């Protein structure tokens, strides 16, 4: 006779497995969330950049040079 799994048993087993993974692999989960948040922030920055004024490459590097000086790297 083949054992059967009802949906409640399957659901409970899945929940237990998920909880176990979350407890044992919390570093991996944290890394996944951090990566997702970074991706969302990058996408938002790209959208904001599409609506902003265009600047030259030279202007960008001028700002970066000023920031380096202010941070003591220049």
N, C-alpha and C positions, 0 to 999 in steps of 0.2 A: 504494500500500500504506500502511495506517495504522500508525504506530509503536505499539508496545505497551509499557506500563510494568509490570514485574513488581513484586511487593510489596517486594522487597529494594531495588530502585532507588528506588521511591517513598519508602521508609523513610529511605534515605540522603539523598535530596534534602530531605526534611522536616527531618532532623537538621541539615544544613548551613544551611538557611534559619533555623532556630531559633537556632543558634549565632551566625549573623550578626546577627540582630535583637538578641540579648542583648548582643553586643559594641557595637553601634551605638546602642542605645537603653537603656543601663543605668540612666539617670536615670528613665526611664519605669517600668522594672521595679522600681526601688527605691520609687518613689511608689506603685505598685500594692501591693507588700508592706506598706508603711507603712500604707496605707489599710485593708488587710485586718486587720492587727494592731490598729489602732484600733477597727475594727468588732467584733472579737472581745472586746477589753477592755470596750467599751461594753456588749455583750451580757452579759458576765459581771457587770459592775456592776449592770445592771438585774436580773439573777437574784438577786444578793446583796441588792439593795434590796427585792425582793419578800419575802424571808424575814426582814427586819429590822423593828424596831419603828417604827411611824409617829410622825412628829414634826410639829409645826405649822410653818406657813410662817414665822411670827415667830421660832421657834427656829433655823431655817436662817439667816435673815438676821442673827440675833445672832452666830452663829458666823462668818459672813462678815465682819461688822464687826470682830470681834476679830482675824481674820486680816489684815484691811486695816491695823489699828493695828500689829500685830506686823511687818508688812512695810513699815511707814512710809508707807503711802498714805493714811492717815486723818487 
